[in-house]
Amino acid sequence: MPYPRLQFALVTLAAAAAALCMAASSHAQALQLPPPDATHPATLQLMQGFPPPPDKVVRLANILKYPNVRWAAHHLRELGPTAAVWRGAGAPSALTAAARTLGDALPVPDGKGGTTTLADWQKATYTDGLLVLHRGRVVYERHHIGMQPHQPHVLWSMSKSLTGLLATELIQEGVIDPKALIPRYLPELATSAWADATVQQTLDMTTAVQYAENFADPASGVFQYLAAAGLQPAPPGSNAAKSMAEFLPTLKKDGEHGTAFAYKSVDTEVLGWLLQRVTGKSYATLLSERIWSRLGAQEDAYVFADANGGQSTSVGVNATLRDLGRLGEMLRANGRFNGQQIISPATIAELRKGADPTQFSKAPGTAMRAGYSYHNQWWVPHDADGTYEAKGLMGQHIHINPAAELVVVKLSTHPVPNTAFTHAVDRQAFSALAAAVRAR
């Protein structure tokens, strides 16, 4: 095993991956998950006391050991180096409550053919925070498990969608050519898997890279990636890459680019590197200048950094529930928010367009998202309402429904990491929320 100190994480994650496969093929046997209330950080006394008892200490080395992540998800900057995404010097933009709001008792499907309530759906899916906006006004807001409104929550792979948003905008501005090969901008990758991959193939994750994002396999490339990103420790004496700039050039091609979708965080890290190369600015600075400061965000966001200060553009962004609501509302409003055009309408149209669902369907584990495509780091269902989504590990969502004028932000720490596990029930809940706001 190349990463023995990560073995603690694999017990939970391997079981979760197996359960996900079981759920995809049969609903006959229910997965036994820990009671949500029993995983509350306060109940478990995680990080309580000065200092906390040794068995209650959460650190990067054990954040994947459930339920430690329920505390770490909104305390990540306390565990390692980060770079601030400055909110700017202006006043926060207003997020006002609607005259009529939604209640905890709102009926939503339970995923089993029956109904549950909005409150119980949140508990059952280990929700840390939920925000619902209709026409830009707050119709529902809750924080759970001790998370406070001012605390940024880790976005995990929703970070990818921010990276894709920035890249798409720079493409629209003519700064980046989507048809160009990656080494045109990053000659360091001229002998890597991306030597003959285009920017667009990297954006859509149709590159062919010898890398697997398989948490159930200790030899999977994802663990080398996490160590390079600084999010997990490498074993003492290991020759593992200690930064993303060191790790990415070592990855080799496996197959032909442009033939099928394959989910890979490393594609996004290539894009993040490219963004910083062509602009001469750090990722945190780009997010601040182009989005966060212009949204009128209430709090700084932040992004995790590796040992060399490289910022994790695939999984490292952290932000508050309300600021993510501002982001989602800006996207719903065709790029306009806080009295200004922040993102061009052409960029929004490009994101919503999606890609080829047949390429998406070739990837293993995509059956639960039949009809979807993945385009410029965004998930596109190709449904009647024109919804599109950012998604992240353990149940992070920004769900945008232009037809219903709805934005839903859901932050979670579900024991099963893959969001496909709760995909059906979450989508049904989002549809129930759309129906509820339409009826108001």
C-alpha positions in Angstrom: 0.0 0.0 0.0 1.6 3.3 -1.1 -0.1 5.4 1.5 -0.4 3.4 4.7 -1.2 6.4 6.9 -4.4 6.9 4.8 -5.6 3.4 5.7 -7.9 4.8 8.4 -9.9 6.6 5.8 -10.3 3.6 3.6 -12.5 1.6 6.0 -15.3 4.1 5.9 -14.8 5.1 2.3 -14.5 1.6 0.9 -17.7 0.6 2.7 -19.4 3.7 1.4 -18.3 3.0 -2.2 -19.6 -0.6 -1.9 -22.9 0.6 -0.5 -23.2 3.0 -3.4 -22.8 0.2 -5.9 -25.3 -1.8 -4.0 -27.8 1.0 -4.0 -27.4 1.6 -7.7 -28.3 -2.0 -8.5 -30.9 -2.8 -5.9 -33.1 -1.0 -3.4 -34.0 -4.3 -1.6 -31.5 -3.7 1.2 -31.3 -0.4 3.0 -27.9 0.9 3.9 -27.4 1.3 7.6 -26.1 4.8 8.2 -25.2 6.3 11.6 -28.1 8.3 13.2 -27.5 11.9 12.1 -27.9 13.2 15.7 -25.2 10.9 16.9 -22.7 12.4 14.5 -23.1 16.0 15.8 -19.7 17.4 16.7 -20.9 18.7 20.0 -22.5 15.4 21.0 -19.1 13.7 20.2 -17.2 16.6 21.9 -14.9 16.9 19.0 -12.3 19.7 19.5 -13.7 20.6 22.9 -11.3 21.4 25.8 -8.0 23.2 25.9 -6.4 21.1 24.7 -9.0 18.5 23.5 -8.4 14.9 24.6 -6.2 13.1 22.1 -9.1 11.0 20.8 -11.2 14.1 20.1 -8.6 16.0 18.1 -9.4 16.5 14.4 -6.5 17.1 12.1 -5.9 16.7 8.3 -4.7 13.2 8.9 -8.1 12.1 10.1 -10.7 14.4 8.5 -11.9 11.6 6.2 -12.6 9.3 9.2 -16.3 9.9 9.7 -17.7 11.8 11.5 -14.6 14.0 12.1 -15.4 15.8 8.8 -18.7 17.1 10.3 -16.5 19.5 12.4 -13.8 19.9 9.9 -16.1 21.0 7.0 -16.6 24.4 8.6 -13.2 24.7 10.4 -10.8 23.6 7.6 -8.7 26.8 7.7 -7.8 25.8 11.3 -6.1 22.7 10.1 -3.7 23.9 7.4 -2.5 26.8 5.2 -5.1 28.8 3.2 -5.3 31.9 1.1 -8.0 34.5 1.6 -10.5 35.4 -1.1 -11.1 39.0 -0.1 -14.7 40.1 -0.1 -13.6 43.7 -1.0 -14.1 47.0 0.8 -17.7 47.6 -0.1 -20.8 46.9 1.9 -22.4 43.5 1.7 -25.2 43.2 -0.9 -28.6 42.7 0.5 -30.3 39.3 0.8 -33.8 40.1 2.1 -36.4 37.7 3.2 -39.5 37.2 1.1 -42.9 38.2 2.5 -44.0 34.6 2.5 -41.4 32.0 3.4 -41.4 28.2 3.4 -41.7 26.2 6.6 -39.9 23.1 8.0 -43.1 21.0 7.5 -43.1 21.5 3.7 -43.8 18.1 2.2 -41.0 16.7 0.0 -40.6 13.2 -1.5 -38.6 10.8 0.7 -37.1 8.9 -2.2 -39.0 5.7 -1.3 -42.4 6.6 -2.9 -43.7 8.5 0.2 -43.2 11.9 1.6 -41.2 13.5 4.4 -40.7 17.1 5.5 -38.2 19.6 4.5 -36.7 19.5 8.0 -36.5 15.7 8.0 -35.0 15.5 4.5 -32.2 17.8 5.7 -31.5 15.6 8.8 -31.6 12.4 6.7 -29.1 13.8 4.3 -26.8 15.1 7.0 -27.3 18.7 6.0 -25.1 21.4 7.6 -26.8 24.4 5.9 -29.7 25.0 3.5 -30.6 28.3 1.7 -33.5 28.7 -0.7 -33.9 31.9 -2.8 -36.8 32.8 -5.0 -36.4 35.8 -7.3 -33.4 36.7 -5.2 -35.2 36.7 -1.8 -34.7 34.3 1.0 -37.6 31.9 1.4 -35.8 29.4 3.7 -32.6 29.3 5.6 -31.2 26.9 8.2 -27.8 26.1 9.8 -27.2 22.8 11.6 -24.6 20.9 13.7 -23.2 24.1 15.2 -22.2 25.8 12.0 -22.6 29.6 12.3 -23.8 31.9 9.4 -20.4 33.6 9.3 -18.4 30.3 9.0 -17.2 29.2 5.6 -17.9 25.6 4.7 -15.7 23.5 2.5 -17.1 23.2 -1.1 -15.1 20.2 -2.1 -15.8 19.7 -5.8 -18.1 22.7 -6.1 -14.7 24.4 -6.3 -14.4 22.9 -9.8 -17.5 24.9 -10.9 -15.9 28.2 -9.8 -12.8 27.3 -11.7 -14.9 26.4 -14.8 -16.8 29.7 -14.4 -13.5 31.7 -14.4 -12.1 29.7 -17.4 -15.3 30.1 -19.4 -15.3 33.9 -18.8 -11.7 34.2 -19.9 -12.5 32.1 -23.0 -15.4 34.6 -23.8 -12.9 37.4 -23.4 -10.5 35.8 -25.9 -7.7 35.3 -23.2 -7.9 31.5 -23.5 -8.4 29.5 -26.7 -10.5 26.4 -25.9 -9.2 24.6 -29.0 -5.5 25.1 -27.9 -3.5 22.3 -26.5 -2.6 22.6 -22.9 1.2 22.9 -23.3 0.6 26.1 -25.3 -0.1 27.7 -21.8 1.7 25.1 -19.6 4.9 23.8 -21.3 5.6 22.0 -18.0 2.9 19.5 -19.2 4.4 18.8 -22.6 5.4 15.3 -21.7 2.4 14.5 -19.5 -1.1 13.1 -20.2 -2.2 16.6 -21.3 0.5 16.9 -24.0 -2.1 16.6 -26.8 -5.3 17.5 -24.8 -7.2 20.6 -25.6 -8.4 23.1 -23.0 -12.0 22.2 -23.9 -11.4 18.5 -23.4 -9.9 19.3 -20.0 -12.9 21.5 -19.1 -15.3 18.7 -20.0 -13.2 16.0 -18.4 -13.0 14.0 -21.6 -9.2 13.7 -21.3 -7.6 10.2 -21.1 -5.4 10.2 -18.0 -3.9 7.3 -16.1 -5.5 8.4 -12.9 -8.5 7.1 -10.9 -10.7 9.0 -8.4 -11.5 5.8 -6.4 -11.5 6.3 -2.6 -12.0 2.5 -2.1 -8.6 1.7 -3.7 -5.6 2.7 -1.6 -3.5 2.6 -4.8 -5.8 5.1 -6.5 -4.3 8.3 -7.8 -6.7 10.3 -5.7 -4.6 9.7 -2.6 -1.5 10.9 -4.4 -3.5 13.9 -5.5 -4.7 14.7 -1.9 -1.1 14.4 -0.6 0.2 16.7 -3.3 -2.6 19.2 -2.5 -1.7 19.2 1.2 -5.1 17.9 2.2 -3.7 14.5 3.5 -0.2 13.7 4.8 2.1 11.5 2.8 4.0 8.8 4.7 7.3 9.8 6.4 10.1 9.3 4.0 7.8 9.0 1.0 9.0 10.4 -2.4 5.4 11.5 -3.1 4.9 14.8 -4.9 4.5 17.6 -2.3 2.8 20.1 -4.6 0.4 20.1 -7.5 3.0 21.6 -9.8 5.3 18.6 -9.0 2.5 16.0 -9.3 0.6 16.9 -12.5 3.6 16.5 -14.9 4.1 12.9 -13.7 0.6 11.7 -14.9 0.6 9.9 -18.2 -2.0 9.3 -21.0 -4.2 6.3 -21.0 -6.4 6.1 -24.1 -7.6 8.8 -26.5 -8.8 12.2 -25.5 -12.3 13.4 -26.4 -14.0 10.0 -26.5 -15.7 9.8 -23.0 -16.2 11.6 -19.8 -14.2 10.5 -16.8 -14.4 12.5 -13.5 -10.9 13.7 -12.5 -9.9 16.4 -10.0 -6.5 16.6 -11.7 -8.2 18.1 -14.9 -9.4 21.0 -12.8 -6.0 21.5 -11.2 -4.6 21.8 -14.7 -7.2 24.5 -15.5 -6.4 26.3 -12.2 -2.7 26.4 -13.1 -3.6 27.6 -16.6 -5.8 30.4 -15.2 -3.0 31.7 -13.0 -0.4 31.4 -15.7 -2.4 33.4 -18.3 -3.5 36.1 -15.8 -0.4 36.3 -13.7 -2.6 36.3 -10.6 -3.3 33.8 -7.9 -6.5 31.8 -7.9 -7.7 33.6 -4.7 -7.0 37.0 -6.3 -8.9 36.0 -9.4 -11.9 34.9 -7.4 -11.8 38.0 -5.3 -11.4 40.5 -8.2 -13.8 38.9 -10.6 -16.5 37.5 -8.4 -16.4 37.8 -4.6 -15.8 41.5 -4.3 -18.3 42.3 -7.0 -21.0 40.1 -5.5 -20.9 42.1 -2.3 -20.0 39.0 -0.3 -20.5 39.3 3.4 -17.4 37.2 4.3 -14.1 36.4 2.8 -13.9 33.0 1.2 -10.7 31.1 1.3 -8.9 28.4 -0.6 -6.6 25.6 0.7 -2.9 25.7 -0.2 -0.3 23.0 -0.7 3.2 23.0 0.8 4.5 25.4 -1.8 1.6 27.8 -1.5 -0.2 26.4 -4.6 -3.9 26.8 -4.2 -6.3 23.9 -4.6 -8.6 24.9 -7.5 -10.5 21.6 -7.6 -11.6 20.9 -4.0 -10.1 23.7 -1.8 -12.6 26.6 -1.8 -14.6 27.4 1.4 -17.4 29.9 1.6 -20.5 30.8 3.6 -24.0 29.6 2.8 -25.3 33.2 2.1 -22.4 34.1 -0.1 -22.9 31.0 -2.1 -26.6 32.1 -2.4 -25.4 35.4 -3.8 -23.2 33.5 -6.3 -26.1 31.3 -7.4 -28.5 34.2 -7.7 -26.0 36.0 -9.9 -25.8 33.0 -12.2 -29.6 32.7 -12.2 -29.9 36.4 -13.2 -27.8 35.9 -16.3 -24.6 37.1 -14.6 -26.1 40.3 -13.2 -26.1 41.0 -9.5 -25.4 43.8 -7.0 -26.2 46.5 -9.6 -23.6 45.3 -12.1 -22.9 42.7 -14.8 -20.4 40.4 -13.1 -20.3 37.5 -15.5 -21.2 37.9 -19.2 -24.5 36.4 -20.5 -22.4 34.5 -23.1 -20.6 32.7 -20.3 -23.9 31.7 -18.6 -25.3 30.5 -21.9 -22.2 28.4 -22.5 -22.5 26.8 -19.1 -26.2 26.0 -19.5 -25.6 24.6 -23.0 -24.0 21.5 -21.6 -22.1 18.9 -23.5 -22.8 15.5 -25.2 -24.8 13.2 -22.8 -23.6 10.2 -24.7 -20.0 10.9 -23.7 -21.2 11.4 -20.1 -23.1 8.1 -20.1 -19.9 6.1 -21.1 -18.4 6.7 -17.6 -19.0 4.1 -14.9 -21.4 5.1 -12.2 -23.4 7.7 -14.2 -26.6 5.7 -14.5 -28.2 7.6 -11.6 -27.7 10.8 -13.6 -29.1 9.5 -16.9 -29.5 12.4 -19.3 -26.9 14.6 -17.7 -23.8 16.0 -19.3 -20.7 17.6 -17.7 -19.6 20.9 -19.4 -17.0 23.4 -18.3 -17.0 21.9 -14.8 -20.8 22.2 -14.3 -23.4 19.4 -14.2 -26.3 19.9 -16.7 -29.4 17.7 -16.5 -30.9 18.9 -19.8 -34.3 19.0 -18.2 -37.4 21.1 -19.0 -36.6 23.8 -16.5 -33.0 24.3 -17.8 -31.5 23.6 -14.4 -27.7 23.3 -13.9 -25.7 22.5 -10.8 -22.4 22.6 -9.0 -21.8 19.5 -6.9 -19.3 18.4 -4.3 -18.3 15.4 -2.2 -20.6 14.5 0.7 -23.6 16.5 -0.6 -22.6 20.0 -1.6 -25.0 21.6 -4.1 -25.8 24.8 -5.8 -28.9 24.1 -7.8 -30.1 26.8 -10.2 -33.6 26.5 -11.8 -34.0 29.5 -14.2 -37.6 28.6 -15.1 -38.8 28.6 -11.4 -36.5 31.5 -10.6 -35.1 29.3 -7.8 -31.6 28.9 -6.3 -30.9 26.2 -3.7 -27.6 25.9 -1.8 -27.2 22.8 0.3 -24.0 22.1 2.3 -23.7 18.6 3.8 -21.4 16.0 5.4 -23.0 12.8 4.3 -21.3 9.5 5.4 -21.4 8.3 1.8 -19.0 10.7 -0.1 -20.4 10.3 -3.6 -23.3 12.7 -4.2 -24.8 10.1 -6.5 -26.0 8.2 -3.4 -28.5 10.9 -2.5 -29.0 12.2 -6.0 -32.5 11.0 -6.6 -33.9 12.2 -3.2 -32.1 15.5 -3.5 -33.4 16.1 -7.0 -36.9 15.3 -5.9 -36.6 17.8 -3.0 -35.3 20.5 -5.4 -38.4 19.8 -7.6 -40.7 20.1 -4.6 -39.1 23.4 -3.7 -39.6 24.6 -7.2 -43.2 23.7 -7.1 -43.6 25.4 -3.7 -42.2 28.7 -4.9 -44.2 28.6 -8.1 -47.4 28.2 -6.0 -46.6 31.2 -3.8 
